[in-house]
């Protein structure tokens, strides 16, 4: 199968596909897009060539234009809308007990999975801890890790106030997942050089998508840290030796709404 095909009836020979190809494997020959030598091995299947063609003339192997959603300009956010969308993001730590429908979580992950990844590796693997009892069980491993930290690495534990977190848990408070009914993890192969960054970006996409679905989230740093350093939790998550957890997010229906956007420090920018 050819790497890509060109509908000559639609192609206007503008060369935009060649200009936009990140791997520079499309050449223009006599006004027609043509694969460069070795293109099949170098193509990362990012779809830039298909997406950028204004005429819909180019089809990448297995990716024709009709399989892509069209960009609807009327849905583009204005600068003011984009600013409010980003600045109104808040970490949610109070949740209703009502569980989230699985279909809604799947929708959020579907959108978040379109986050960029280096070299288009798409290394992110999602893990949804849906059952609330299972969430509590796994959070118990986080507490075990904290108790170990308090004993074996007291200075670090003190800086992180782990004693207060453990005390709250022992008192009956959910100091790990803040009573959120669900927990979403992003994992990747440790050997993938882009895995950690890709997971961070994908989780950020997820957090930004949640409010549009009536949901809220908060990065669960304690859970992520325990998943990195505590073997019993790694085993409970079935991570294996080559899989790393690079992010955890509590998810649920927010109990309260936010009405203002507090200012942040003025950005420190070095112009070079």
C-alpha positions in Angstrom: 0.0 0.0 0.0 1.3 3.5 -0.9 2.2 5.8 2.0 -0.3 8.3 0.7 -2.5 8.9 -2.3 -3.4 12.2 -4.0 -6.7 12.9 -5.7 -5.5 14.8 -8.8 -9.0 16.2 -9.4 -8.8 18.0 -6.1 -5.1 18.8 -5.6 -4.1 22.3 -6.6 -0.4 21.7 -6.2 0.0 24.4 -3.5 2.6 22.3 -1.6 1.2 23.0 1.8 1.3 19.4 2.7 5.1 19.2 1.9 5.8 22.4 3.8 3.9 21.2 6.9 5.2 17.6 7.1 7.3 17.5 10.3 9.5 14.7 8.9 10.0 16.5 5.6 9.2 13.4 3.6 6.9 14.9 1.0 8.4 16.3 -2.1 6.6 18.3 -4.8 7.4 16.8 -8.3 5.8 18.5 -11.2 3.3 20.1 -8.8 2.3 16.7 -7.3 3.0 15.6 -3.7 5.3 12.6 -3.8 6.9 10.5 -1.0 10.6 11.1 -0.6 13.0 8.2 -0.5 12.6 6.2 2.7 9.3 8.0 3.6 7.5 4.9 4.6 10.0 4.2 7.4 10.2 7.8 8.6 6.4 8.7 8.6 5.1 9.1 12.1 1.4 9.0 11.0 0.7 12.4 12.6 -1.9 13.3 9.9 -0.5 16.8 9.4 -0.6 16.3 5.6 -4.3 15.2 5.6 -5.4 17.9 8.1 -3.7 20.8 6.5 -4.8 20.3 2.9 -7.6 22.8 2.2 -8.9 20.7 -0.7 -9.0 17.4 1.1 -6.9 15.9 -1.7 -4.4 13.8 0.2 -5.1 10.5 2.0 -2.5 9.0 4.3 -2.5 5.2 4.4 -5.5 4.3 6.5 -6.4 7.9 7.1 -8.6 9.5 4.4 -9.9 13.1 4.9 -13.4 11.8 5.6 -12.2 10.0 8.7 -11.2 13.4 10.2 -13.5 15.9 12.0 -13.7 19.2 10.2 -12.6 22.3 12.1 -15.7 24.4 12.7 -14.6 28.0 12.8 -17.8 29.0 14.6 -16.6 27.0 17.6 -13.3 28.8 17.9 -12.9 30.7 21.2 -12.3 34.4 21.2 -9.2 35.6 23.2 -11.6 36.6 26.1 -13.3 33.2 26.0 -10.0 31.4 26.0 -8.7 33.5 28.9 -11.7 32.8 31.0 -11.7 29.1 30.1 -8.1 28.7 31.3 -8.1 31.1 34.2 -11.3 29.8 35.7 -9.8 26.3 36.1 -9.7 25.3 39.8 -8.5 22.3 41.7 -11.7 20.6 43.1 -11.4 19.1 46.5 -15.1 18.8 47.5 -17.3 16.3 45.7 -20.8 15.0 45.7 -21.2 11.4 46.5 -23.0 10.7 43.2 -20.8 8.5 40.9 -20.1 9.7 37.4 -21.5 7.7 34.5 -18.8 5.6 32.8 -19.8 7.1 29.4 -19.0 10.6 30.6 -15.6 9.5 31.9 -15.0 7.8 28.6 -15.9 11.0 26.7 -13.4 13.0 28.8 -10.7 10.5 28.1 -11.5 10.3 24.4 -11.0 14.1 24.1 -7.9 14.1 26.3 -6.3 11.3 24.3 -5.8 13.9 21.5 -3.2 15.7 23.5 0.1 15.9 21.7 3.0 13.5 22.3 6.6 13.7 21.1 7.1 12.0 17.7 3.5 11.0 17.8 4.3 8.0 20.0 0.9 8.3 21.8 2.4 6.4 24.8 -0.3 7.2 27.3 -2.2 4.3 28.9 -5.3 5.3 30.9 -6.3 3.5 34.1 -9.7 4.3 35.7 -10.3 3.3 39.3 -14.0 3.5 39.1 -15.3 1.6 42.2 -15.2 3.8 45.2 -14.3 1.0 47.6 -11.4 0.1 45.3 -10.3 3.8 45.4 -10.3 3.7 49.2 -8.3 0.4 49.2 -5.6 1.8 47.0 -5.5 5.1 49.0 -4.7 2.9 52.0 -1.5 1.9 50.3 -0.6 5.6 50.0 -1.1 5.9 53.8 1.2 2.9 54.3 3.8 4.6 52.2 3.5 7.8 54.2 3.8 5.9 57.5 7.0 4.3 56.1 8.3 7.8 55.1 7.6 9.2 58.6 9.7 6.5 60.1 12.5 6.1 57.5 12.7 9.7 56.0 11.4 12.0 58.7 12.8 15.2 57.3 11.1 14.8 54.0 7.9 13.6 55.7 7.9 16.7 57.9 8.2 19.0 54.9 5.3 17.3 53.2 3.2 17.3 56.5 2.6 13.6 56.1 2.0 13.2 59.8 -1.1 15.4 59.5 -2.3 13.6 56.4 -2.0 10.2 58.2 -3.7 11.6 61.3 -6.6 12.8 59.3 -7.0 9.5 57.6 -6.9 7.6 60.9 -9.6 10.0 62.1 -11.8 9.0 59.3 -11.1 11.7 56.8 -10.2 11.0 53.2 -7.1 13.0 53.1 -5.8 11.3 49.9 -8.7 11.4 47.4 -10.9 14.0 49.1 -14.0 11.8 48.9 -13.9 11.9 45.1 -15.7 8.7 43.9 -13.2 8.0 41.1 -9.5 8.1 40.3 -7.9 8.3 36.9 -4.3 7.4 36.2 -2.0 8.0 33.3 0.7 5.4 32.8 3.4 4.8 30.1 6.3 2.6 29.3 9.3 3.8 31.3 11.5 3.2 28.3 9.7 5.7 26.2 11.6 9.0 26.2 8.4 11.0 25.8 6.2 9.0 28.1 6.3 11.2 31.2 5.7 14.5 29.3 3.0 12.9 27.2 1.2 11.8 30.4 1.4 15.2 32.0 0.0 16.9 28.9 -2.8 14.3 28.5 -3.8 14.7 32.1 -3.9 18.5 31.7 -6.2 18.1 28.8 -8.4 15.8 30.9 -8.6 18.4 33.7 -9.5 21.1 31.3 -12.2 19.0 29.6 -13.9 18.0 32.9 -15.9 21.2 33.6 -17.6 21.1 30.2 -19.1 17.7 31.3 -20.2 19.0 34.7 -17.2 17.4 36.5 -14.2 18.6 38.4 -10.8 17.1 39.2 -7.6 17.6 41.1 -4.1 16.3 40.7 -3.5 13.6 43.3 0.2 14.1 43.9 0.3 11.9 47.0 -1.1 9.0 45.1 1.3 9.6 42.2 4.3 9.7 44.5 3.3 6.5 46.2 2.8 4.8 42.9 6.4 5.7 42.0 8.1 4.7 45.3 5.9 2.1 47.0 6.1 -1.4 45.5 2.9 -2.7 47.2 0.9 0.0 45.4 2.6 -0.7 42.1 1.7 -4.4 42.5 -1.9 -3.5 43.4 -2.1 -1.4 40.2 -0.5 -4.2 38.1 2.0 -1.7 36.7 4.8 -4.2 36.1 8.5 -3.5 35.9 8.5 -1.4 32.7 5.4 0.7 33.3 5.4 3.9 35.3 2.6 6.0 36.7 3.0 9.6 35.7 -0.1 11.2 37.0 -3.2 10.6 39.1 -6.4 12.7 39.2 -9.4 12.5 41.5 -12.6 13.0 39.6 -16.2 13.6 40.5 -19.1 16.1 40.5 -18.1 19.3 42.2 -19.9 20.1 45.4 -19.5 23.9 45.1 -19.0 26.4 42.2 -16.3 29.1 41.9 -17.3 32.6 41.1 -14.0 34.5 40.8 -10.6 34.1 39.2 -7.8 35.2 41.7 -4.8 36.9 40.1 -1.4 35.2 39.9 2.1 36.6 40.2 3.3 38.6 37.3 5.1 36.3 34.8 8.9 36.4 34.9 10.0 36.5 31.3 13.5 36.7 29.9 13.6 38.1 26.3 16.6 36.9 24.4 
